[in-house]
Amino acid sequence: MCDPRFSDVHETDGGQVEAHLAPAVRLHHVPSDGFTVHVHRVTQGPVSVEETRGTDGVRITLEGEPSYVVGLPLRKPVHAVHGRRELDLSPGQAAVFAPPVETTMGTPDQFDVVLVRVGPGALEGALESLLGRAVRRPLPLATTVALGTTAGQAWAGVVRSVAGAVPGTTSILGNPLGRAHVQDALLAGLLYATGHPDRDALDVPVLTWGPRKVRECLDLIEAHPERLLTSGTLAAHADMSVRALEGCWRRERDVLPRQDVERVRLRRAHRDLEAHRPGRRRSRT
C-alpha cells in the first residue's frame, strides 16, 4: 500500500493555481481584488479527494479525464454541465461525471467544492472483489449519488474525513492499515451509494461457509502480522468474495476481518515493545 500524497495550494492568481491542478483540469475566473483560492488534495492509491475553496465564483472544466469524478458542493449550490446534461447541485447532493466526457462546473462566490477521482479500473476491481465475479468495464454509473441515504451519508463522511486529512501519524491515513481501509471504504462506499447495473447484487444475501475458511485466514494473520492484510487480500487467499468472507467472519467472530487484523498487529507491537523495554533481560536461545 503506497503512502498518501498531499498537496496544498493557496493562490491569489487563478492562472498560477492551474499549474498545481490535475492535467485535465482548467480553472477560469474574472480577476478581482481580494481573490483567493485554496486547493487541498489527498491522493491514496487510485483515489484522490480534492477540496477547492474560493472567495469568488469560478468555472472549473474537466477536459475529458480518464477517471470517474464525483463532485460534491459543501457550501453553496453548483451548476454543472456534463456533455448534454445540466445539473444543479446543492450541498448534500453529488454528481458523477463519467469519463471521458468534458464537464464544466460553475460556482458562486464563497464556494467550497470537493472532487473525488477514481482511477480507471479501480472501481470495477473493487466491485469484482465484492461480488466474486467479473463485471462490466467500464462500469456505467448513475448520474447522481444519493447522499441522503444511509450508504450515501457513510460515503460522504469518509470523503470529508479524507478531505480534511493532513500528514502525520494521527491522521486518518496515518498508518498503512488505516490507509488500506480508507481506500476500500471510498471505493466500496461509492459502489453502495450510487446506481449501476450490479447495485442490486450487492444487497443479495450471500452464501457463507463453515469456520474452516475463517480459521485459515486467522492463521495467516497470526503468522504474518507484518503484512498489510485487508478484507480483499484475505478473501483472495480464501478464494471467496469479500462479502462472503465478511459474512462468515461476522457469524464466526462477531467482528469484521480488519478488527482481527488490528488486534493481532497491536498485540504483536505490544509484545515487541515489552521485549525491548529498557532494563528487561532478553532471553538467550
Secondary structure as GFF3:
##gff-version 3
##sequence-region A 1 285
A	DSSP	beta_strand	5	11	.	.	.	ID=ss1
A	DSSP	alpha_helix	14	18	.	.	.	ID=ss2
A	DSSP	beta_strand	25	28	.	.	.	ID=ss3
A	DSSP	beta_strand	37	44	.	.	.	ID=ss4
A	DSSP	beta_strand	47	54	.	.	.	ID=ss5
A	DSSP	beta_strand	59	62	.	.	.	ID=ss6
A	DSSP	beta_strand	68	73	.	.	.	ID=ss7
A	DSSP	beta_strand	78	82	.	.	.	ID=ss8
A	DSSP	beta_strand	85	89	.	.	.	ID=ss9
A	DSSP	beta_strand	94	97	.	.	.	ID=ss10
A	DSSP	beta_strand	103	106	.	.	.	ID=ss11
A	DSSP	beta_strand	111	118	.	.	.	ID=ss12
A	DSSP	alpha_helix	122	131	.	.	.	ID=ss13
A	DSSP	beta_strand	144	145	.	.	.	ID=ss14
A	DSSP	alpha_helix	150	163	.	.	.	ID=ss15
A	DSSP	alpha_helix	176	193	.	.	.	ID=ss16
A	DSSP	three_ten_helix	200	203	.	.	.	ID=ss17
A	DSSP	alpha_helix	211	223	.	.	.	ID=ss18
A	DSSP	alpha_helix	231	238	.	.	.	ID=ss19
A	DSSP	alpha_helix	242	253	.	.	.	ID=ss20
A	DSSP	alpha_helix	257	275	.	.	.	ID=ss21
###
